């Protein structure tokens, strides 16, 4: 049984030299080090997040990015910029729709002053505005209290939301399928692939750029399935895919875009 607490539930053991930034949660360091013994770990206060260059970290753990930040969007934007283009942020938020909060409001009592509470749509909007692409939620601190009265009042209980005090959040800078593509080759190779594919798509020196594209694939051992998926993720006009299929066929390659 997995006994990992809170945000650590999102992490898997790894021997890779992952670059990790922990924002104002030093209590996680020891447990993360046990899961990822070769990781490079930095711990900073939220106001120092913007000191790092773009793409400095593969993973950011920021437990209170939503609940304590004075301007959550500004912090999320800085966190996103500190991540690589396939990096991941893990954080959490306290649910304003939790039945315990609703019960307090019903009797006119609301003790929270410093901490902010959110509903899921607002969290999604903030992360989207900060250019995060892949967002996943996991419940934490789930109550067993009876919520029938609140449902009868007209409150929707999607994903058992009324029973969840805290939602854990995992947000990626790229969609999962795109991140998988980006992990295979270096940024410079991916940039060259993208440049050649766009030039071919817009009919700029098409034959010359096809030759360069397939030579790049040969030189860097870019396999056919990777090239197909990269073309699919890059080409904006799906009607142009037949151009790539025909050119590949002339060179003895099979690119199936169906």
C-alpha positions as CSV (number, residue, x, y, z in Angstrom):
1,X,0.0,0.0,0.0
2,X,1.3,3.5,-1.0
3,X,1.8,5.5,2.2
4,X,3.2,8.6,0.5
5,X,1.5,11.8,1.7
6,X,0.0,14.6,-0.2
7,X,1.8,15.7,-3.4
8,X,4.3,12.8,-3.1
9,X,1.5,10.6,-4.5
10,X,2.2,12.0,-7.9
11,X,5.9,11.0,-7.9
12,X,7.4,7.8,-8.9
13,X,10.9,6.5,-7.9
14,X,13.6,7.5,-10.3
15,X,17.4,7.2,-10.6
16,X,17.5,10.1,-13.2
17,X,19.3,13.3,-12.3
18,X,16.1,15.3,-12.2
19,X,16.2,19.0,-11.5
20,X,13.6,19.8,-8.8
21,X,12.5,23.1,-7.3
22,X,10.6,23.0,-4.0
23,X,8.8,26.2,-3.2
24,X,8.5,26.9,0.6
25,X,7.9,23.3,1.5
26,X,11.3,22.0,2.9
27,X,9.5,19.2,4.7
28,X,9.3,17.4,1.3
29,X,13.1,17.3,0.7
30,X,13.9,14.1,2.7
31,X,11.1,12.1,1.2
32,X,11.8,13.3,-2.4
33,X,15.5,12.5,-1.9
34,X,14.5,9.0,-0.9
35,X,12.4,8.6,-4.1
36,X,14.9,10.3,-6.4
37,X,18.4,9.9,-4.9
38,X,20.2,11.5,-7.9
39,X,18.0,14.6,-8.1
40,X,19.3,18.1,-7.9
41,X,17.0,19.9,-5.4
42,X,16.7,23.6,-4.7
43,X,14.4,25.1,-2.0
44,X,13.2,28.7,-2.3
45,X,10.6,31.2,-1.1
46,X,7.9,32.1,-3.6
47,X,9.3,35.6,-4.1
48,X,12.6,34.1,-5.4
49,X,11.1,31.8,-8.1
50,X,11.6,34.4,-10.8
51,X,15.4,34.4,-10.2
52,X,15.8,31.3,-12.3
53,X,16.4,31.1,-16.1
54,X,13.7,29.6,-18.3
55,X,13.7,25.9,-18.4
56,X,15.8,25.4,-15.2
57,X,13.8,22.6,-13.7
58,X,12.1,19.4,-14.7
59,X,9.7,19.3,-11.7
60,X,8.4,22.0,-9.3
61,X,6.7,21.2,-6.0
62,X,4.8,24.2,-4.8
63,X,2.3,23.1,-2.2
64,X,0.9,26.5,-1.4
65,X,1.0,28.1,-4.9
66,X,-2.8,28.6,-4.8
67,X,-3.6,28.9,-1.1
68,X,-1.0,31.4,0.1
69,X,0.1,33.3,-3.0
70,X,-0.9,37.0,-3.0
71,X,-1.1,36.9,-6.8
72,X,-1.5,33.2,-7.8
73,X,-1.4,33.9,-11.5
74,X,1.9,35.8,-11.3
75,X,3.4,32.9,-9.3
76,X,2.1,30.3,-11.7
77,X,3.5,32.2,-14.6
78,X,6.9,32.3,-13.0
79,X,6.7,28.6,-12.1
80,X,5.8,27.8,-15.7
81,X,8.8,29.8,-17.0
82,X,11.2,28.0,-14.6
83,X,10.1,24.6,-16.0
84,X,11.4,23.0,-19.1
85,X,8.9,22.7,-22.0
86,X,8.1,19.2,-20.8
87,X,8.3,20.0,-17.1
88,X,5.7,19.4,-14.4
89,X,4.2,21.4,-11.5
90,X,2.6,19.6,-8.6
91,X,0.5,21.7,-6.2
92,X,-2.8,21.6,-4.4
93,X,-5.8,23.8,-3.5
94,X,-8.3,23.9,-0.7
95,X,-11.8,23.3,-2.1
96,X,-14.4,26.0,-1.5
97,X,-17.1,23.5,-2.4
98,X,-16.1,21.1,0.4
99,X,-19.1,20.3,2.6
100,X,-17.3,21.4,5.7
101,X,-16.8,24.9,4.2
102,X,-20.5,25.0,3.1
103,X,-21.6,24.1,6.6
104,X,-19.6,26.9,8.1
105,X,-21.0,29.4,5.6
106,X,-24.5,28.2,6.4
107,X,-24.2,29.3,10.0
108,X,-22.4,32.5,9.1
109,X,-18.9,31.4,10.2
110,X,-15.9,31.7,7.9
111,X,-12.6,31.4,9.7
112,X,-10.2,31.7,6.7
113,X,-8.4,35.0,6.4
114,X,-5.0,34.3,5.0
115,X,-5.6,31.1,3.0
116,X,-7.5,31.2,-0.3
117,X,-10.1,28.6,-1.3
118,X,-11.0,27.7,-4.9
119,X,-13.4,25.8,-7.1
120,X,-11.9,23.5,-9.8
121,X,-13.0,25.6,-12.8
122,X,-11.0,28.6,-11.4
123,X,-7.9,26.5,-10.9
124,X,-8.1,25.2,-14.5
125,X,-8.6,28.7,-15.8
126,X,-5.5,30.0,-13.9
127,X,-3.3,27.1,-15.0
128,X,-4.5,27.6,-18.6
129,X,-3.8,31.3,-18.5
130,X,-0.3,30.5,-17.2
131,X,0.2,28.2,-20.3
132,X,0.0,24.8,-18.6
133,X,-1.4,22.2,-21.1
134,X,-2.1,18.9,-19.2
135,X,-3.9,19.1,-15.9
136,X,-4.8,16.2,-13.6
137,X,-6.5,16.2,-10.2
138,X,-6.4,13.7,-7.3
139,X,-8.5,13.9,-4.1
140,X,-7.0,14.3,-0.7
141,X,-8.6,14.7,2.7
142,X,-11.8,13.1,1.7
143,X,-14.8,13.2,4.1
144,X,-17.3,10.5,4.7
145,X,-20.0,12.9,5.9
146,X,-23.5,12.7,4.5
147,X,-24.0,15.2,1.7
148,X,-27.6,14.4,0.6
149,X,-28.9,17.7,2.0
150,X,-26.5,19.7,-0.1
151,X,-27.4,17.8,-3.2
152,X,-31.1,18.4,-2.5
153,X,-30.2,22.1,-2.2
154,X,-29.0,21.9,-5.9
155,X,-25.3,21.5,-5.4
156,X,-23.7,19.2,-8.1
157,X,-21.3,16.6,-6.8
158,X,-19.1,16.0,-9.8
159,X,-16.1,13.8,-9.0
160,X,-17.4,13.6,-5.4
161,X,-16.3,17.3,-5.1
162,X,-18.4,18.1,-2.1
163,X,-16.6,15.5,0.0
164,X,-13.0,16.6,-1.0
165,X,-11.3,19.1,1.3
166,X,-8.1,19.3,-0.7
167,X,-7.4,18.6,-4.4
168,X,-3.9,17.6,-5.5
169,X,-3.0,19.0,-8.9
170,X,-0.5,17.9,-11.5
171,X,0.1,20.3,-14.4
172,X,2.4,19.8,-17.3
173,X,3.8,22.3,-19.7
174,X,3.1,20.0,-22.6
175,X,0.3,17.5,-23.3
176,X,1.4,14.0,-22.4
177,X,1.7,12.8,-26.0
178,X,3.8,15.8,-27.0
179,X,6.0,15.5,-23.9
180,X,6.7,11.9,-24.8
181,X,7.9,13.0,-28.3
182,X,10.1,15.8,-26.8
183,X,11.8,13.4,-24.5
184,X,13.3,11.3,-27.3
185,X,15.7,13.8,-28.9
186,X,17.5,17.0,-28.0
187,X,15.8,20.5,-28.3
188,X,18.1,21.4,-31.2
189,X,17.1,18.3,-33.2
190,X,13.4,18.9,-32.5
191,X,13.8,22.5,-33.5
192,X,15.4,21.4,-36.8
193,X,12.7,18.8,-37.4
194,X,10.0,21.4,-36.8
195,X,11.6,24.0,-39.1
196,X,11.9,21.6,-42.0
197,X,8.4,20.2,-41.6
198,X,6.9,23.8,-41.5
199,X,8.9,24.8,-44.6
200,X,7.6,21.7,-46.4
201,X,4.1,22.3,-45.3
202,X,4.1,25.8,-46.7
203,X,5.9,24.7,-49.9
204,X,9.2,26.5,-49.3
205,X,11.9,24.7,-51.3
206,X,9.9,21.5,-50.8
207,X,12.2,18.9,-52.4
208,X,15.3,20.4,-51.0
209,X,13.8,20.4,-47.5
210,X,12.5,16.8,-47.9
211,X,16.0,15.8,-48.6
212,X,17.2,17.6,-45.5
213,X,14.4,16.1,-43.4
214,X,15.2,12.5,-44.4
215,X,18.9,13.0,-44.1
216,X,18.4,14.3,-40.5
217,X,16.3,11.2,-39.7
218,X,19.1,9.0,-41.1
219,X,21.9,10.8,-39.3
220,X,20.1,11.0,-35.9
221,X,18.4,7.6,-36.1
222,X,15.0,9.1,-35.9
223,X,12.6,6.2,-36.3
224,X,9.6,6.2,-38.5
225,X,6.9,6.2,-35.8
226,X,8.6,9.1,-34.1
227,X,8.7,11.1,-37.4
228,X,5.1,10.3,-38.1
229,X,3.9,11.4,-34.6
230,X,6.1,14.5,-34.9
231,X,4.7,15.5,-38.2
232,X,1.1,15.0,-36.8
233,X,1.9,17.2,-33.9
234,X,3.5,19.9,-36.1
235,X,1.4,20.2,-39.3
236,X,-1.5,22.6,-38.9
237,X,-3.2,21.8,-42.2
238,X,-4.2,18.1,-42.2
239,X,-4.7,18.2,-46.0
240,X,-0.9,18.5,-46.4
241,X,-0.2,15.2,-44.7
242,X,-0.6,13.5,-48.1
243,X,2.5,15.4,-49.3
244,X,4.6,13.8,-46.5
245,X,3.1,10.4,-47.1
246,X,4.0,10.5,-50.8
247,X,7.5,11.8,-50.3
248,X,8.1,9.1,-47.7
249,X,6.8,6.4,-50.0
250,X,9.2,7.5,-52.8
251,X,12.0,6.9,-50.3
252,X,10.7,3.5,-49.2
253,X,9.2,4.6,-45.9
254,X,5.6,4.0,-44.8
255,X,4.1,6.9,-42.9
256,X,0.5,6.1,-41.9
257,X,-1.4,9.2,-40.7
258,X,-4.8,7.4,-40.4
